[in-house]
Amino acid sequence: ASQEHQGKSGGRQHHAVAVSFPTSGHLNPLIRFCKLLVKDHGFAVTFVDVRRASEGSAAPPQAGMLRSPPSHVPQPPVPSFRRVQISSNAMPKACDLSFRSLFETTASLGPELEDVILSINHEDRPVTCLIADFNMIVPAQDVADRLGVPCVVLCTCSASMLLLTHYLSQGDVVCMDSVICAHSSAKDGDDVFCRCLRGLPTLFNKDIPHFRHVEDETRHVWELLIQLWKICDGKAHSIVINTIEGLEDCTCAALTDSSGVPVYDAGFWVDHPCNDISTSPWKEDEGCMPWLEQQPICSVLYISFGSIALLSQKELEAFAEGIISSQQRFLWVLRPDLVKETRYSAKDVVEKSRGRGLVVEWAPQLQVLAHPSVGGFLTHCGWNSTTEAIANGVPMLCWPYFGDQLLNARCIVDEWKVGLAFHAEKKDSSVELKSGEIERAIRSLMEGNEGRTVRENAQKLKEKSSRSFHPDGSSHMKLRSLLERLYTK
Ligand code: UDX
């Protein structure tokens, strides 16, 4: 876009309303994306914060201005970012979280959203577009249609997850009871889910997303995702995926060819941290940064399972034992609701580690992953954690729980080769991870040959990722072409 075009719609400054979904894994990328639009493209953004108003210390919503953009960026009239909050209904803790009720609550927010948008849609700064989290497409597209403005959708998961949803919506993959099946799997034997779904790698049954969190909601969630995708595919202006060129190219090409909505792999906005806005009920513990400063380069294993994954008491104990006996330095995020009823305290873990470890309730993850002392990441493979680790060149040890995490783990280990997997034992229908295997895998990542290989690969992928986020890199170019389309339609 020409510079005088930036942030303008018909000569006016673009005013986007961003519609969020209330978990950290969704809020973080949307906030980062909006900050990018404000800082580099002169947008005004009103961020509609659909917030978990549960226990804890979530910051109260405030109207706020961002810092001024650097002098080389053309100065638009008042680049601002302000927040409004809707729905003060208490959202449950991770251990009570039902995807179904979360989706149903947020899908019904249309009237409230419309009230908010009408109240800010003034003549001097009219709303020119909506930017909606994929999960919020139902109320967002509805309001966008009424206002006659475009709705840009942000996909906070990988392109592969979106493509799988697309195949489900087309009937190439079908939902049966609480599993999904690919038509092409039958002849390939029990373990293969699909070999020839265009744009996806060969997938095994263990890689297939399910939604067995507190209870098994798999079938229901897939049905919801298909509905959301159909609205997106048929009505949205465009879809931005938080992925980069070179990572999921075949997947993005398959999406572009077979869906009706323009797809932009213009993602990874990790240099726009959102630490001035709390996105979790827990306070970031900054105390871990001075501790990291004192540790040798590449010596610390960072451990976090994201914002909603749950561990059983048995798993927590196995992890604690395995981590401690690996004798590695570690920084472990033990969220207060990570285990439903824990008898194992953070104090126990720290004491047993004889000073090698630090436990926090919530960490400034982006800063942690960027710190040179961090040499590995034991992760649940949430898409944000995955992209943040890639952007910082940190190799991963994968223990996925549900949803897209299973698919992400498969790509991390076998496609991009920037992480290792645990060898867990199959027990009936579940898998059991023993502390001895945890110890072995951690040592392998931090000190072994396998670890060295994935660390080198992770460094190369980091370079690719920073090239795409360079001002002339592919993510910026693609975002510019999306904005150009937005200005002209
Ligand atoms: C979930 C899904 O797992 C994810 O794949 C999906 O795309 C979004 O919803 P979540 O399980 O919370 O998200 O994981 P993840 O996607 O990794 O997001 C967690 C976010 O919280 C990351 O941005 C991470 O930086 C942040 N975080 C996590 C912290 O800031 N501090 C912490 O201590 C832990």
Residues whose N, C-alpha, C, O or C-beta is under 5 A from the ligand:
A	BS01	UDX	S24 G25 H26 N28 T156 C157 S304 F305 G306 S307 I308 A309 V333 E361 W362 A363 P364 Q365 L366 C381 G382 W383 N384 S385 D404 Q405
